[in-house]
Amino acid sequence: MATLHGKGAVLYMSGASGDAAVQITEAAEFSIDVDFDTDPDPALGDTWESKLKGLLRASGSFTGNFDDAQDTIWDATVSTASSKFYLYPDSATSTRYYYGSIWPKFSLSGGTGAKISDTCTFESTGQFAKNPA
């Protein structure tokens, strides 16, 4: 397995309910975080705390240059249905990607001294997976 540079990554998501996932053309940075709860599992006589692993969850974000020709992130945020999400760390390897259904949140920022950029933070709506598993 090779070390990858982020410049080859590509991200897809769906907008409104039922839309096909499309490439987010101006995405420039991304993160995916997989996390879980832990619950203490103490017993009398223990000298070290032990824990049980709870449910998994995924969240993340991506940012980029604002593209006024693409409404996908906005449409997904205001939709009442979850969005499909696919991240290919290397677009040349179409068989390796991360995917799941997400609830996205949209943020737009800019000013007189900077370009306009958008940010999408998200939480998974269930299983988040990697292909190949």
C-alpha distance (Angstrom), angle and dihedral (degrees) to the residues before:
residue distance angle dihedral
M1 . . .
A2 3.78 . .
T3 3.77 130.6 .
L4 3.79 109.0 -106.9
H5 3.78 132.4 -142.5
G6 3.81 116.0 -139.2
K7 3.80 93.1 -127.6
G8 3.81 89.7 82.5
A9 3.81 95.5 55.0
V10 3.78 122.9 111.9
L11 3.80 129.5 -169.8
Y12 3.81 129.7 -156.7
M13 3.79 131.2 -173.6
S14 3.77 138.6 163.4
G15 3.79 123.9 -116.6
A16 3.79 121.5 -156.9
S17 3.79 121.4 12.8
G18 3.79 112.1 -64.3
D19 3.81 95.7 12.7
A20 3.78 118.8 135.2
A21 3.79 115.9 -112.4
V22 3.82 112.2 -96.7
Q23 3.77 132.2 -169.4
I24 3.80 115.2 -90.1
T25 3.78 93.1 -131.7
E26 3.81 101.7 -161.8
A27 3.82 99.6 39.2
A28 3.81 109.0 135.9
E29 3.83 107.4 167.7
F30 3.78 133.6 25.6
S31 3.79 143.6 178.2
I32 3.78 135.2 -173.3
D33 3.78 120.2 -166.8
V34 3.81 123.1 -167.2
D35 3.77 113.2 -165.2
F36 3.80 142.0 162.4
D37 3.78 141.3 -166.5
T38 3.77 123.0 -109.1
D39 3.78 126.4 -152.9
P40 3.80 124.9 -158.2
D41 3.81 114.0 -108.0
P42 3.82 103.3 -167.6
A43 3.78 126.2 170.0
L44 3.78 131.2 -173.9
G45 3.78 110.8 -85.8
D46 3.82 95.6 24.5
T47 3.80 115.4 138.0
W48 3.81 94.7 -173.3
E49 3.77 127.0 49.0
S50 3.77 115.1 -115.4
K51 3.78 125.3 -163.4
L52 3.76 139.8 -157.7
K53 3.78 120.3 -134.2
G54 3.81 113.7 -121.4
L55 3.78 134.2 -165.0
L56 3.80 121.8 -33.0
R57 3.78 122.6 -123.6
A58 3.79 135.6 176.7
S59 3.78 133.0 -149.0
G60 3.74 136.3 159.8
S61 3.75 148.1 143.8
F62 3.74 144.7 -127.7
T63 3.76 131.5 -161.0
G64 3.74 135.0 -169.3
N65 3.75 149.1 140.2
F66 3.79 114.3 -48.6
D67 3.82 110.1 -104.8
D68 3.82 109.4 -161.0
A69 3.83 89.8 -164.8
Q70 3.82 93.9 61.3
D71 3.80 123.0 69.5
T72 3.80 98.1 169.5
I73 3.81 97.8 111.7
W74 3.81 92.7 45.2
D75 3.82 92.7 46.4
A76 3.81 90.9 49.0
T77 3.80 92.4 49.4
V78 3.80 95.4 52.4
S79 3.83 94.2 40.0
T80 3.80 119.7 105.2
A81 3.82 89.9 -139.5
S82 3.79 128.0 72.6
S83 3.80 119.9 -105.3
K84 3.78 130.3 -121.8
F85 3.81 113.9 -118.8
Y86 3.82 130.4 -165.6
L87 3.80 127.6 175.7
Y88 3.81 120.1 -171.5
P89 3.83 108.4 -167.9
D90 3.82 88.1 -161.4
S91 3.81 117.3 25.1
A92 3.82 89.4 -157.0
T93 3.82 89.2 65.3
S94 3.79 103.3 59.6
T95 3.81 93.6 173.2
R96 3.83 95.1 64.0
Y97 3.79 116.4 70.3
Y98 3.81 145.2 125.6
Y99 3.79 119.6 -121.6
G100 3.77 147.3 168.9
S101 3.78 145.3 125.4
I102 3.80 115.9 -73.4
W103 3.78 143.7 -173.1
P104 3.83 103.0 -135.3
K105 3.80 128.3 -157.0
F106 3.82 120.4 -157.5
S107 3.80 128.7 -143.3
L108 3.81 128.6 177.4
S109 3.80 124.1 -166.0
G110 3.77 138.2 172.8
G111 3.76 142.7 120.2
T112 3.77 145.1 -172.0
G113 3.81 91.8 -68.9
A114 3.79 100.7 43.3
K115 3.76 144.6 45.6
I116 3.79 118.4 -99.0
S117 3.77 114.2 -100.5
D118 3.77 134.8 179.9
T119 3.76 131.4 -144.7
C120 3.77 129.7 -161.0
T121 3.78 120.5 -164.8
F122 3.78 118.1 -174.3
E123 3.78 147.1 -177.9
S124 3.78 124.2 -152.0
T125 3.79 119.0 -113.6
G126 3.79 93.3 -147.5
Q127 3.76 137.1 -35.1
F128 3.79 116.8 13.9
A129 3.78 111.4 -162.8
K130 3.80 146.1 -176.5
N131 3.77 125.0 -131.7
P132 2.95 117.1 -116.9
A133 3.77 89.7 36.3
